[in-house]
């Protein structure tokens, strides 16, 4: 059986192993946020979410800074499953659960393609009248534009001269 995830049918590889493509959020976009906390999710990001079902994202404060992290249900489930690899009741398990799973808010995308960010998340990220959406592959971030500009410049400087090894294409949607 081929399952549909992120609007794409599953793909069969090898001996019946089925790999379903995940959302791929790419690009950087700035949008205005209204006084009710509503902001239009970039069309490129909306296109990565399933077209046939609940159109939701999970949003939570980034454990690494002032941005908000956002992802689809599949990625949130992967994070929850990964956290459960820690020893139960350990400090690591407790910290990651509190920082990610417990802090996450399930946000529905309205018929106009907007999400409504809760006031506590807006305050956490220092968002005022605009947000910057930043694709991060299987997830995306939501930033105060000024904070993101500073962060992006620092990240580009740190990345200069670094190299990376690409994963082999087997088992990946191409």
SULPEWO-V623362 format. One record per backbone hydrogen bond with DSSP energy under -0.5 kcal/mol. NH is the residue of the N-H (numbers start at 1). CO is the residue of the C=O. Records with the same first field share a line. If there is no record, write none. Layout:
BEGIN
NH=CO / CO
END
This chain:
BEGIN
3=1
5=3 / 8
8=5
10=3
11=19
13=17
16=14
17=13
19=11 / 17
25=137
26=24
29=133
31=131
33=129
34=38
37=34
39=115
40=32
41=113
45=42
46=42
47=43
48=45
49=46
53=51
56=54
57=107
58=71
59=105
60=69
62=67
65=62
68=142
69=60
70=140
71=58
72=138
76=72
77=73
78=74
79=75
80=76
81=77
82=78
83=79
84=80
85=82
86=83
90=87
94=90
95=91
96=92
97=93
98=94
99=95
100=96
101=96
102=97
104=100
105=59
107=57 / 105
109=55
110=108 / 114
113=110
115=39
117=37 / 115
121=118
122=118
123=119
124=120
125=121
126=122 / 123
127=122
128=130
131=31
132=143
133=29 / 131
134=141
135=27
136=139
137=25
138=136
140=70
141=134
142=68
143=132
148=144
149=145
150=146
151=147
152=148
153=149
154=150
155=151
156=152
157=153
158=154
159=155
160=156 / 157
162=159
166=164
172=169
END
